[in-house]
Amino acid sequence: MRIILLGGGHAHIGVLRLWAARPSCRPRGPILLADPGSEVWYSGMLPGHVAGHYPARALMIDLPRLCDRAAVTRIEAAADAVDPVRRRVRIGGAWHDFDLLSLDIGAHARLDALPGFSDHALAVKPLGTFSEGWARWLAKALPAPRVAVIGAGLGGAEIALAMAHRLGPDARVTLIEGDAQPLPGLGARARAMVVGALERRGIGILTGSAVARVEADALHLADGRIEGADLIVGAAGARPHGWLAVSGLTDARGFVPVGPTLQHPEYPHILAVGDCAEMLASPRPKAGVHAVRQGPDLAHNLAALVAGRPPRPHHPQRDFLKLVSLGERRAIALWRGLALGGAGGSALLWRLKDRIDRGFMARGRC
Ligand SMILES: Cc1cc2nc3c(=O)[nH]c(=O)nc-3n(C[C@H](O)[C@H](O)[C@H](O)COP(=O)(O)OP(=O)(O)OC[C@H]3O[C@@H](n4cnc5c(N)ncnc54)[C@H](O)[C@@H]3O)c2cc1C
């Protein structure tokens, strides 16, 4: 059986690590992984990197080395079409046949439909492109820089806090949210604590109007407000890659639907995990934690399908501990409606987050 893994996302990294550590778990036969990058980025440490606590290399997983150790052939190119009926996928312009295909290509944060965005703004994902853009912009060392972050979800808030810390008190950082209030996905207590942290840092919050247009030095909101900015960052949620819909694999929102065994309901020889997938039986917000947790079940199911055994269901967690870094080495913990750390955060919680994140990265080096 020929297996193709598309994308070095968090779940596929777990699968590769398992096959590297325990070759007996690797299904027999040729396995190919395609990703346009030679390293993949771990998002949990991105805010710490933006804040200046971690160099870029601390967030990078060496994909060629991991593929070598897992006996997986790697193609450094992006896929742009799947033919689910003929069981083939186009990677870097060439078609490759498969018996089993697993998709873990994540999502992006580009606001392609927003006028001016692609010319004047920087999307927070893909992370590598964002890190390079941020480093280039930082090198300009503008006096009193102004940054506007589109999207006041948890990711946008964390990035804004990290930028405000890195840029210092002369900078003006503003979060822009189309909803009536920031952090729309959080409960009242958690929202109040994160908003408190943003206010302590002097981060402005503009809510209640969508962004209508982006220019080189300003954001124009639909209600007429204009926010001047030297750097505009897009952090408004996870958007599906458009080519998947063209391949006929997606739901109306553009995500790949999967059943409990992570298989596509119509094409069971296609599996999907991470942000690009939508778990029909148990939908969850897009988060790296869910992708990581899918890894062991995905590895099990690929091996089972190759061996002709039944795959097992994946049971995602209902909620998970969110550790939100506040720019400086302090963090807030959010879990099941509880919020710990206060608006000033806790150094102990940051050390816990740092330990968890470094532990995740270190597992790849074993
Ligand atoms: C600022 C920020 C902070 C975050 N913090 C957290 C956090 O603390 N905890 C948490 O759980 N989540 C966090 N997230 C969310 C997290 O980043 C995503 O949920 C997670 O990265 C999704 O993992 P994934 O496996 O779906 O894919 P990704 O990790 O996004 O990887 C996808 C891979 O696929 C590759 N790829 C893309 N297109 C193609 C293609 N066409 N062909 C082949 N390969 C392709 C990419 O190069 C990439 O290597 C954060 C997000 C942001 C923006």
The ligand as an SDF file (V2000), in Angstrom:
LIG
                    3D

 53 58  0  0  0  0  0  0  0  0999 V2000
   -0.2660   33.1230   17.3560 C   0  0  0  0  0  0  0  0  0  0  0  0
   -0.8340   31.7510   17.5080 C   0  0  0  0  0  0  0  0  0  0  0  0
   -0.6630   31.0800   18.6980 C   0  0  0  0  0  0  0  0  0  0  0  0
   -1.2140   29.8060   18.8490 C   0  0  0  0  0  0  0  0  0  0  0  0
   -1.0420   29.1780   20.0400 N   0  0  0  0  0  0  0  0  0  0  0  0
   -1.5960   27.9870   20.2180 C   0  0  0  0  0  0  0  0  0  0  0  0
   -1.4660   27.3200   21.4750 C   0  0  0  0  0  0  0  0  0  0  0  0
   -0.8280   27.8380   22.4010 O   0  0  0  0  0  0  0  0  0  0  0  0
   -2.0630   26.1050   21.6090 N   0  0  0  0  0  0  0  0  0  0  0  0
   -2.7600   25.5330   20.5890 C   0  0  0  0  0  0  0  0  0  0  0  0
   -3.2920   24.4250   20.7680 O   0  0  0  0  0  0  0  0  0  0  0  0
   -2.8910   26.1200   19.3930 N   0  0  0  0  0  0  0  0  0  0  0  0
   -2.3330   27.3290   19.1750 C   0  0  0  0  0  0  0  0  0  0  0  0
   -2.4860   27.9340   17.9730 N   0  0  0  0  0  0  0  0  0  0  0  0
   -3.2120   27.2460   16.8930 C   0  0  0  0  0  0  0  0  0  0  0  0
   -2.2340   26.3200   16.1710 C   0  0  0  0  0  0  0  0  0  0  0  0
   -1.2510   27.0990   15.5110 O   0  0  0  0  0  0  0  0  0  0  0  0
   -2.8790   25.4730   15.1050 C   0  0  0  0  0  0  0  0  0  0  0  0
   -4.0880   24.9440   15.5930 O   0  0  0  0  0  0  0  0  0  0  0  0
   -1.9530   24.3130   14.7140 C   0  0  0  0  0  0  0  0  0  0  0  0
   -0.7660   24.8000   14.1430 O   0  0  0  0  0  0  0  0  0  0  0  0
   -2.6490   23.4030   13.7240 C   0  0  0  0  0  0  0  0  0  0  0  0
   -1.7830   22.3470   13.4380 O   0  0  0  0  0  0  0  0  0  0  0  0
   -1.9590   21.5080   12.1200 P   0  0  0  0  0  0  0  0  0  0  0  0
   -1.4380   20.1570   12.4290 O   0  0  0  0  0  0  0  0  0  0  0  0
   -3.3540   21.5930   11.6270 O   0  0  0  0  0  0  0  0  0  0  0  0
   -1.0830   22.2070   11.0010 O   0  0  0  0  0  0  0  0  0  0  0  0
    0.1450   23.2190   11.0320 P   0  0  0  0  0  0  0  0  0  0  0  0
    0.9370   23.1090   12.2770 O   0  0  0  0  0  0  0  0  0  0  0  0
   -0.4100   24.5540   10.6630 O   0  0  0  0  0  0  0  0  0  0  0  0
    1.0480   22.6710    9.8540 O   0  0  0  0  0  0  0  0  0  0  0  0
    0.5930   22.5600    8.5350 C   0  0  0  0  0  0  0  0  0  0  0  0
    1.7480   22.1430    7.6570 C   0  0  0  0  0  0  0  0  0  0  0  0
    1.2400   21.8640    6.3560 O   0  0  0  0  0  0  0  0  0  0  0  0
    2.0740   22.4290    5.3850 C   0  0  0  0  0  0  0  0  0  0  0  0
    1.2730   22.7130    4.2000 N   0  0  0  0  0  0  0  0  0  0  0  0
    0.4180   23.7490    4.0110 C   0  0  0  0  0  0  0  0  0  0  0  0
   -0.1340   23.6670    2.7880 N   0  0  0  0  0  0  0  0  0  0  0  0
    0.3660   22.5620    2.2150 C   0  0  0  0  0  0  0  0  0  0  0  0
    0.1670   21.9360    0.9520 C   0  0  0  0  0  0  0  0  0  0  0  0
   -0.6620   22.4770    0.0370 N   0  0  0  0  0  0  0  0  0  0  0  0
    0.8440   20.8060    0.6690 N   0  0  0  0  0  0  0  0  0  0  0  0
    1.6850   20.2700    1.5900 C   0  0  0  0  0  0  0  0  0  0  0  0
    1.9050   20.8090    2.7990 N   0  0  0  0  0  0  0  0  0  0  0  0
    1.2580   21.9400    3.1080 C   0  0  0  0  0  0  0  0  0  0  0  0
    2.6430   23.6720    6.0430 C   0  0  0  0  0  0  0  0  0  0  0  0
    3.8810   24.0340    5.4380 O   0  0  0  0  0  0  0  0  0  0  0  0
    2.8150   23.2130    7.4960 C   0  0  0  0  0  0  0  0  0  0  0  0
    4.0910   22.6620    7.7230 O   0  0  0  0  0  0  0  0  0  0  0  0
   -1.9290   29.2010   17.7860 C   0  0  0  0  0  0  0  0  0  0  0  0
   -2.0520   29.8760   16.5660 C   0  0  0  0  0  0  0  0  0  0  0  0
   -1.5130   31.1340   16.4250 C   0  0  0  0  0  0  0  0  0  0  0  0
   -1.6860   31.8510   15.1000 C   0  0  0  0  0  0  0  0  0  0  0  0
  1  2  1  0
  2  3  1  0
  2 52  2  0
  3  4  2  0
  4  5  1  0
  4 50  1  0
  5  6  2  0
  6  7  1  0
  6 13  1  0
  7  8  2  0
  7  9  1  0
  9 10  1  0
 10 11  2  0
 10 12  1  0
 12 13  2  0
 13 14  1  0
 14 15  1  0
 14 50  1  0
 15 16  1  0
 16 17  1  0
 16 18  1  0
 18 19  1  0
 18 20  1  0
 20 21  1  0
 20 22  1  0
 22 23  1  0
 23 24  1  0
 24 25  2  0
 24 26  1  0
 24 27  1  0
 27 28  1  0
 28 29  2  0
 28 30  1  0
 28 31  1  0
 31 32  1  0
 32 33  1  0
 33 34  1  0
 33 48  1  0
 34 35  1  0
 35 36  1  0
 35 46  1  0
 36 37  1  0
 36 45  1  0
 37 38  2  0
 38 39  1  0
 39 40  1  0
 39 45  2  0
 40 41  1  0
 40 42  2  0
 42 43  1  0
 43 44  2  0
 44 45  1  0
 46 47  1  0
 46 48  1  0
 48 49  1  0
 50 51  2  0
 51 52  1  0
 52 53  1  0
M  END
$$$$
